[in-house]
């Protein structure tokens, strides 16, 4: 197999013959050989592959040449789409592979024709956006083969219409659905069950594990090997799925579903309408107990607040009343049975949030402007994940450009309980000393100082001028982003696109198309964003991305770490921040021809001992403390 893999990637191999601009890269070949070995021997492999290694082909080619079924899981929808629609077809063609491939997403990504028809017949709201989007989805429904809502032009990830046209595990009718035979999710799962290479995402992988544990049928087929790209996200996503959460958003969805049945099927059952209105009011009152703005905090602390407990008890009481009314309706409509069971399940979940005695879990809440979610999250998923891998008996490959901290993979391996047969760190082929300059500006205020936003505006204006736009400014908080945006927009002639103004995809399209724009973003722009060429020549980072110290989940993990006699800063806060910073830095150089300047506006890189851990984890760029040098470098590029 090793000989076959080396030949595939050689200067005379099929990739060189069929792909424009392909040149053999030793790091890519080394990784591909290691992946082939892990798939063949059903062993564990961990690979940090620097940007530009070509890691995608390094794991796809062995997957297409292996004997069994391989499931490839990504952290983002963007990479999932790219793998399935661009990279896999290229490789299948180049290698003349006979393997069947399939794309499988989570349930929320597919159109539910039953719910669409239900809401077109009885429009659920007088919101003009929803009405307009319903018409767009109805048109899409008449044309689509896959039912994948990502293909519906004009409907973004955050579109208001989505809860009305997709299904959830709670409201799906399964085999009882009149549209079951033509169901897009069912079709996608059947196609996946018949495929040799299935492209999924991490959320679906863990959702599948969760339903298997609960005794229900799996969402995706079993496999001989699993390959996780963007594997640095796994531990956090696993925590969400191995825990439990209850959300008022899901409760509002249940109310809307019941209201649709009430209006269409049993409009004379006035008591049901009244009980739903009462429940809706008490759910809204519960959310208002937490203030207007979004927040996160310790749920145990909130349970000592009598008003919050009283508001929660009112929700449970009103939910119980809806449940009693639904009992009377069971023989009136066959559509009541499923939401009737959901109502009972919700009641149980809400009653359980009063029990916070279990150890090894963090009990925390989060509010958005409209909803409240209460979470029970395990502090350590390593034992459970390790057991799951052992139970499958499959090969496991974990890869990302950002797995190591201080040139070691120990933190990543420990977080998932991995004992890899082989670990490797494959360097990027890019010439960082010549392609990039890292600037740590002198004379900046401390990161939390009141005059820091002003200092960042001043420095950014200079860099934007030198770069002729072409800047990403990445922030660790929305507050700082908005303050800097106010200072920039009045003083520059280049367009400024800010996260939140429109969807991420549209912002990136506008930024790339313009060619001389400035983009301001927080966490979601630190990773999974690929802007190549001269469109982006400067990345400015406001400060080191340490998680907020008042984050309840982080606090619980740190307390747990302390109880084990370890240093929480060294074991939890620092590794997380290093990996997040590496992700942000990775936006700058995406291609062998790219050139650019990285500016990190945080004195701690120089003044604190741990700054060295960050610097040693970054690519080997030339370094300067002079903003003047950075401006000169940008002027030369442009």
C-alpha positions in Angstrom: 0.0 0.0 0.0 2.9 2.4 0.8 4.3 1.9 -2.7 0.9 2.6 -4.2 0.4 5.8 -2.2 3.9 7.1 -3.0 3.3 6.5 -6.7 -0.1 8.3 -6.6 1.7 11.5 -5.3 4.8 11.2 -7.4 5.8 13.5 -10.3 4.6 10.9 -12.8 1.5 9.7 -10.9 -2.2 10.2 -11.7 -2.5 13.4 -9.6 0.4 15.1 -11.4 -1.1 14.0 -14.8 -4.6 15.2 -14.1 -4.4 18.2 -11.7 -3.2 21.6 -13.0 -0.2 22.9 -11.1 0.3 19.8 -9.0 3.8 19.3 -7.6 4.9 16.5 -5.3 5.4 17.6 -1.6 7.2 15.4 0.8 5.1 16.5 3.8 1.9 15.5 1.9 3.4 12.1 0.9 4.5 11.4 4.5 1.0 12.2 5.8 -0.7 10.1 3.1 1.5 7.1 3.9 0.7 7.4 7.6 -3.1 7.7 6.9 -3.0 4.6 4.6 -1.3 2.7 7.4 -3.9 3.7 10.0 -6.8 2.8 7.7 -5.2 -0.6 6.9 -4.4 -1.5 10.5 -7.4 0.1 12.1 -5.1 2.2 14.4 -5.1 5.8 15.7 -3.2 8.5 14.0 -2.8 12.2 14.9 -1.4 14.6 12.4 -0.9 18.4 12.7 -0.5 19.5 9.1 0.6 23.0 8.5 -1.3 25.3 6.1 -0.4 24.4 2.5 0.5 20.8 3.2 -2.4 19.5 1.1 -3.8 17.5 3.9 -7.2 17.1 2.2 -5.7 15.0 -0.6 -3.4 13.3 1.8 -6.3 11.7 3.6 -8.8 11.5 0.7 -6.5 9.4 -1.6 -5.9 6.7 1.0 -9.6 6.6 1.8 -10.5 6.1 -1.9 -7.8 3.3 -2.2 -8.7 1.5 1.1 -10.9 -1.6 1.2 -13.6 -0.6 3.7 -16.0 2.2 4.2 -14.6 5.6 5.4 -16.5 8.3 7.1 -14.9 11.8 6.8 -16.0 14.3 9.4 -15.4 18.1 9.2 -15.8 20.9 11.7 -17.6 23.3 9.4 -20.2 23.2 6.7 -17.9 25.2 4.4 -15.2 22.4 4.4 -17.9 19.7 4.2 -19.2 21.3 1.0 -15.7 21.9 -0.4 -14.7 18.3 0.2 -17.8 16.8 -1.4 -18.4 19.1 -4.3 -14.8 20.0 -5.3 -12.0 17.8 -3.8 -13.6 14.4 -3.9 -14.8 14.6 -7.5 -11.4 15.8 -8.6 -9.7 12.9 -6.9 -12.2 10.2 -8.0 -11.6 11.3 -11.5 -7.8 11.5 -11.2 -7.5 8.1 -9.5 -10.3 6.5 -11.7 -11.7 5.4 -8.3 -14.8 3.2 -8.4 -15.9 4.1 -4.9 -19.4 5.6 -4.3 -19.4 8.9 -2.4 -22.2 10.6 -0.4 -22.8 13.8 1.5 -24.8 13.5 4.8 -25.7 16.5 6.9 -27.7 17.0 10.1 -31.5 17.0 9.9 -31.8 20.8 10.1 -30.1 21.2 6.7 -32.8 19.4 4.7 -36.2 20.7 3.6 -39.2 19.0 5.3 -42.0 19.1 2.6 -44.6 18.2 5.2 -43.8 21.2 7.3 -43.4 23.5 4.3 -46.9 22.6 3.0 -48.4 22.9 6.5 -47.0 26.5 6.8 -47.8 27.5 3.3 -51.4 26.5 3.9 -51.5 28.2 7.3 -48.9 31.0 7.3 -47.6 30.9 10.9 -46.7 34.6 11.3 -47.3 38.0 9.8 -43.6 38.7 9.6 -43.0 39.8 6.0 -39.5 38.3 5.9 -40.8 34.8 6.8 -43.6 35.1 4.2 -41.2 36.2 1.5 -38.7 33.4 2.4 -41.6 30.8 2.5 -42.3 31.6 -1.1 -38.6 31.2 -2.0 -38.4 27.8 -0.3 -41.7 26.7 -2.0 -40.1 27.5 -5.4 -36.9 25.7 -4.4 -39.0 22.7 -3.4 -40.3 22.3 -6.9 -36.8 22.2 -8.4 -34.5 20.4 -5.9 -33.4 16.8 -6.0 -31.4 16.7 -2.7 -33.6 19.0 -0.5 -30.4 20.5 0.8 -31.4 24.0 2.0 -27.8 25.2 1.4 -28.7 25.1 -2.4 -31.7 27.4 -1.9 -30.5 30.8 -3.1 -31.3 33.7 -0.8 -31.8 31.5 2.3 -28.8 31.9 4.6 -27.9 29.9 7.7 -29.7 32.4 10.0 -32.9 32.8 7.9 -36.0 33.3 9.9 -38.0 30.8 7.8 -35.8 27.7 8.7 -37.6 26.5 11.8 -40.8 26.4 9.7 -39.4 24.4 6.8 -37.0 21.9 8.4 -37.7 19.3 11.0 -36.1 18.5 14.4 -35.7 15.1 16.1 -38.6 16.3 18.3 -41.1 17.2 15.7 -40.3 14.7 13.0 -43.2 12.2 12.5 -41.0 9.5 11.1 -42.8 6.6 9.4 -46.1 8.2 10.3 -45.4 11.2 8.1 -47.5 11.4 4.9 -44.3 12.5 3.0 -42.1 9.7 4.4 -41.4 8.0 1.1 -40.1 11.2 -0.5 -38.4 12.5 2.6 -35.0 14.1 1.8 -33.4 13.1 5.1 -34.4 9.5 4.5 -33.1 9.6 1.0 -29.8 11.1 2.1 -29.4 8.4 4.8 -30.2 5.6 2.3 -27.6 7.0 -0.1 -25.0 7.2 2.7 -25.7 3.6 3.7 -24.8 2.5 0.2 -21.7 4.7 -0.2 -18.0 3.8 0.4 -16.9 7.3 1.4 -19.4 9.5 3.4 -18.7 13.2 4.2 -20.4 14.3 7.4 -19.6 16.9 10.1 -18.6 16.6 13.8 -22.1 17.5 15.1 -23.7 14.7 13.1 -21.1 12.2 14.3 -21.8 13.0 18.0 -25.6 13.2 17.4 -25.3 9.7 15.9 -23.5 8.5 19.0 -26.2 10.1 21.2 -29.1 8.3 19.5 -27.3 5.0 19.5 -26.9 5.4 23.3 -30.6 6.1 23.7 -31.4 2.9 21.8 -32.7 4.4 18.6 -31.5 3.6 15.1 -28.3 5.3 14.0 -28.3 8.3 11.7 -25.3 7.2 9.6 -23.8 3.9 8.5 -21.1 2.0 10.4 -17.6 2.4 9.0 -14.2 0.8 9.0 -12.4 4.1 9.4 -13.1 7.6 10.6 -11.1 10.7 9.5 -11.7 13.9 11.5 -10.5 17.1 9.8 -10.6 20.3 11.8 -10.1 17.9 14.7 -9.2 20.7 17.2 -12.9 21.3 17.6 -13.8 17.8 18.7 -13.5 18.0 22.5 -15.8 21.0 22.8 -18.4 19.6 20.5 -18.3 16.2 22.3 -19.0 17.9 25.6 -22.2 19.4 24.2 -23.5 16.0 23.0 -22.4 14.0 26.1 -24.3 16.4 28.3 -27.9 17.6 28.3 -29.5 20.9 27.6 -33.0 22.3 27.6 -33.9 25.4 25.6 -36.9 27.7 25.6 -36.4 28.0 21.8 -37.4 24.3 21.5 -40.3 25.0 23.8 -41.4 27.9 21.6 -41.1 25.6 18.5 -43.4 23.1 20.2 -45.9 25.8 21.0 -45.9 26.9 17.3 -46.3 23.3 16.1 -49.2 22.7 18.4 -50.8 26.0 17.4 -50.6 25.0 13.7 -52.4 21.7 14.5 -55.0 23.5 16.6 -55.8 26.0 13.8 -55.9 23.4 11.0 -57.4 20.4 12.7 -59.3 21.3 15.9 -60.2 25.0 15.9 -63.1 24.4 18.2 -60.8 23.2 21.0 -60.6 26.7 22.4 -59.1 25.5 25.7 -56.0 24.3 23.8 -55.5 27.8 22.2 -55.8 29.5 25.6 -53.4 27.0 27.3 -50.8 27.6 24.5 -51.1 31.4 24.9 -50.6 31.0 28.7 -47.5 28.8 28.3 -46.1 31.2 25.7 -46.4 34.1 28.2 -44.8 32.2 31.1 -41.9 31.1 28.8 -41.3 34.8 27.8 -41.5 35.8 31.5 -38.9 33.2 32.4 -36.5 34.7 29.8 -37.1 38.2 31.1 -35.9 37.2 34.6 -32.3 37.2 33.1 -32.2 40.8 31.8 -32.4 42.1 28.3 -29.0 41.3 26.9 -27.4 37.9 26.2 -25.4 36.4 29.1 -23.8 33.2 30.5 -23.5 32.1 34.1 -23.6 29.5 36.8 -27.0 27.8 36.9 -26.6 26.7 40.5 -26.3 30.3 41.5 -29.4 31.3 39.6 -31.4 28.5 41.4 -30.9 30.5 44.7 -32.9 33.4 43.1 -36.6 32.9 44.2 -38.1 34.8 41.3 -36.3 32.7 38.7 -37.4 29.5 40.5 -41.0 30.8 40.7 -40.9 31.7 36.9 -39.6 28.2 36.1 -42.3 26.5 38.2 -44.9 28.5 36.3 -43.6 27.2 33.0 -43.7 23.6 34.3 -47.2 24.2 35.7 -48.5 25.7 32.4 -46.8 22.9 30.4 -48.6 20.4 32.6 -51.9 22.2 31.8 -51.1 21.9 28.0 -50.4 18.2 28.6 -53.7 17.7 30.3 -55.6 19.5 27.5 -53.7 17.4 24.9 -54.9 14.2 26.6 -58.5 15.3 25.7 -57.5 15.9 22.1 -55.7 12.6 21.4 -58.8 11.0 19.7 -59.6 14.3 17.8 -56.5 14.3 15.5 -53.8 11.7 14.8 -51.2 14.6 14.6 -51.5 15.3 18.3 -49.7 12.1 19.5 -46.2 13.1 18.7 -46.3 16.7 20.2 -48.1 15.1 23.2 -45.0 12.9 23.9 -42.7 16.0 23.3 -44.7 17.9 26.0 -44.2 15.1 28.5 -40.5 14.9 27.7 -40.1 18.7 28.1 -41.8 18.6 31.5 -39.3 15.9 32.7 -36.3 17.9 31.4 -37.4 21.1 33.1 -38.0 19.3 36.4 -34.4 17.8 36.2 -32.7 21.2 36.0 -33.5 21.6 39.7 -31.2 18.6 40.5 -27.6 20.0 40.4 -26.0 17.4 42.7 -24.1 15.3 40.1 -20.3 15.7 40.3 -18.1 15.9 37.2 -20.6 18.2 35.4 -20.9 22.0 34.9 -24.4 23.4 35.3 -24.6 26.6 33.4 -27.1 28.8 31.5 -26.9 31.0 28.4 -29.3 33.6 27.1 -29.7 35.2 23.7 -31.9 38.2 23.2 -34.9 35.8 22.9 -34.1 32.5 24.4 -32.7 30.7 27.5 -30.8 27.5 27.4 -29.8 25.5 30.6 -26.9 23.1 30.1 -25.5 20.1 32.0 -22.1 19.6 30.5 -19.5 16.9 31.4 -16.1 18.4 32.3 -14.1 15.6 30.8 -15.1 13.5 27.7 -11.8 11.6 27.3 -12.9 8.3 28.9 -16.2 8.2 27.0 -14.6 9.1 23.7 -11.8 6.5 24.2 -14.4 3.8 25.0 -16.4 4.7 21.9 -13.3 4.3 19.7 -12.6 0.9 21.3 -16.2 -0.3 20.7 -16.1 0.5 17.0 -12.9 -1.3 16.3 -12.3 1.1 13.5 -9.3 3.1 12.4 -9.2 6.8 13.5 -7.3 9.7 11.9 -7.3 13.1 13.5 -5.9 16.1 11.6 -5.9 19.9 11.7 -3.5 22.8 11.1 -3.8 23.6 14.8 -3.4 20.7 17.3 -0.1 21.3 19.0 0.8 23.6 21.9 4.5 24.5 22.3 5.3 21.9 19.6 3.6 19.1 21.5 0.4 17.2 20.8 -0.1 16.0 24.5 -2.9 18.5 25.2 -5.0 17.4 22.2 -4.4 13.6 22.8 -5.4 14.0 26.5 -8.6 15.9 25.7 -10.0 12.9 23.8 -8.3 10.1 25.6 -6.2 9.2 22.5 -3.3 6.8 22.5 -2.2 7.1 18.9 0.0 4.4 17.3 1.6 7.3 15.4 1.7 11.1 15.9 3.3 13.5 13.5 3.6 17.2 12.9 4.0 18.0 9.2 5.5 21.5 8.6 3.9 23.9 6.1 5.8 24.1 2.8 5.3 27.9 2.8 8.4 30.2 3.1 7.2 32.1 6.1 10.4 34.1 6.8 10.1 35.7 3.3 6.3 35.6 2.8 5.2 37.1 6.2 6.2 39.6 8.9 5.0 39.4 12.5 4.7 42.8 14.1 4.3 43.1 17.9 4.0 46.9 18.1 5.7 48.9 20.9 4.1 51.6 23.1 0.6 50.0 23.2 -1.5 50.3 26.3 -2.3 47.1 28.3 -5.0 45.0 26.7 -7.8 46.0 29.2 -6.9 49.7 29.3 -9.7 52.2 28.5 -7.6 53.8 25.7 -6.9 50.5 24.0 -9.7 50.9 21.4 -8.3 54.3 20.4 -4.8 52.8 20.1 -6.1 50.0 17.8 -8.0 52.5 15.6 -4.9 54.6 15.2 -2.6 51.7 14.4 -5.2 50.1 12.1 -5.7 53.3 10.1 -2.0 53.4 9.3 -1.9 49.7 8.3 -5.1 50.0 6.1 -3.5 53.0 4.3 -0.3 51.0 3.7 -2.2 47.9 2.6 -4.7 49.8 0.5 -7.6 48.2 2.4 -7.0 44.4 2.2 -7.1 43.9 6.0 -8.8 41.5 8.4 -9.2 42.9 11.9 -10.0 40.0 14.3 -11.4 40.6 17.8 -12.0 38.6 20.9 -15.1 40.5 21.8 -18.1 42.2 20.1 -17.7 45.2 22.3 -14.1 46.0 21.0 -15.2 45.3 17.4 -18.0 47.8 17.6 -15.8 50.5 19.3 -13.1 50.1 16.6 -15.7 50.0 13.8 -17.0 53.4 15.0 -13.5 54.9 14.9 -12.6 53.4 11.5 -15.7 54.0 9.3 -15.6 57.8 9.6 -11.9 58.0 8.7 -11.2 55.7 5.7 -12.4 55.6 2.1 -12.3 51.8 1.8 -15.5 49.8 2.5 -15.7 48.3 6.0 -17.6 45.0 6.4 -18.5 44.0 9.9 -19.7 40.7 11.2 -23.4 40.8 11.9 -24.3 43.2 9.1 -25.1 40.2 6.8 -24.3 36.5 6.6 -20.7 35.4 6.9 -20.8 34.0 3.3 -22.0 37.3 1.8 -19.5 39.4 3.8 -16.7 37.2 2.5 -18.0 37.4 -1.0 -18.2 41.2 -0.9 -14.7 41.5 0.7 -13.1 39.3 -1.9 -15.0 40.8 -4.8 -14.0 44.4 -3.9 -10.3 43.7 -3.6 -9.5 46.7 -1.3 -11.9 46.2 1.6 -11.6 45.9 5.4 -13.3 43.1 7.3 -14.0 43.2 11.1 -14.9 39.9 12.7 -15.0 37.9 16.0 -14.7 34.2 16.7 -16.4 32.8 13.5 -13.9 34.6 11.3 -10.8 33.2 13.1 -11.2 29.9 11.4 -12.5 28.2 8.2 -12.0 31.4 6.1 -9.8 31.0 3.0 -8.9 34.3 1.2 -6.0 33.8 -1.2 -3.9 36.3 -3.2 -3.5 40.0 -2.8 -7.1 40.6 -1.6 -5.8 40.0 2.0 -2.4 41.2 2.9 -2.7 42.2 6.6 -4.3 40.5 9.6 -4.6 42.5 12.8 -5.5 40.7 16.1 -6.7 42.8 19.0 -5.5 40.6 21.9 -4.6 37.0 22.9 -7.8 35.0 22.7 -8.1 33.7 26.3 -11.6 32.6 27.1 -13.6 35.0 29.3 -12.6 34.1 32.9 -16.3 34.3 34.1 -17.3 31.6 31.6 -19.1 29.1 33.8 -17.9 26.0 31.9 -14.3 27.2 32.0 -14.6 28.0 35.7 -15.9 24.5 36.4 -13.1 22.8 34.3 -10.5 24.9 36.1 -11.9 24.0 39.6 -11.8 20.3 38.5 -8.2 20.7 37.3 -7.2 22.3 40.6 -8.7 19.4 42.6 -6.5 17.1 40.6 -3.5 19.1 41.8 -2.7 20.6 38.3 -2.3 24.2 37.3 -5.6 25.3 35.5 -3.8 28.1 33.6 -1.2 25.8 32.1 -3.5 22.9 31.5 -6.7 24.6 30.3 -6.6 28.3 29.6 -3.2 28.5 27.9 -3.6 25.6 25.5 -7.1 26.8 24.4 -5.8 30.3 23.7 -2.7 29.1 21.8 -4.9 27.0 19.5 -7.4 29.8 18.9 -4.5 32.2 18.1 -3.0 29.8 15.7 -6.4 29.6 13.9 -6.5 33.4 13.6 -2.9 33.6 12.4 -3.7 30.9 9.8 -6.0 33.4 7.8 -3.0 35.3 6.5 -0.9 33.0 4.3 -3.1 30.6 2.4 -0.9 30.1 -0.7 2.8 29.9 -1.7 2.4 33.2 -3.5 0.7 35.1 -0.6 2.6 37.8 1.3 1.4 39.7 4.3 1.8 41.2 7.7 0.4 39.8 11.0 0.0 42.4 13.8 -0.9 41.2 17.3 -1.8 44.1 19.6 -1.0 42.4 23.0 2.1 43.3 25.1 1.8 40.1 27.0 3.5 38.2 24.1 6.6 40.1 25.2 6.1 41.0 28.8 4.9 37.6 30.2 6.8 34.3 30.3 3.9 32.4 28.7 4.2 34.8 25.7 7.0 32.5 24.5 4.6 29.5 24.4 2.4 31.5 21.9 5.4 32.6 19.8 7.0 29.2 19.6 3.6 27.8 18.4 3.3 30.2 15.5 4.9 29.8 12.0 8.5 31.0 11.7 7.8 34.5 10.4 10.3 37.3 10.7 9.6 39.4 13.7 9.6 43.2 14.4 8.4 45.6 17.1 8.3 48.5 14.6 5.1 49.5 13.1 7.1 51.4 10.5 8.7 48.1 9.3 5.2 46.6 9.0 4.0 49.5 6.9 7.0 49.4 4.7 6.5 45.7 4.1 2.9 46.3 3.1 3.8 49.1 0.8 6.4 46.9 -1.0 3.7 44.1 -1.5 1.2 46.6 -2.9 
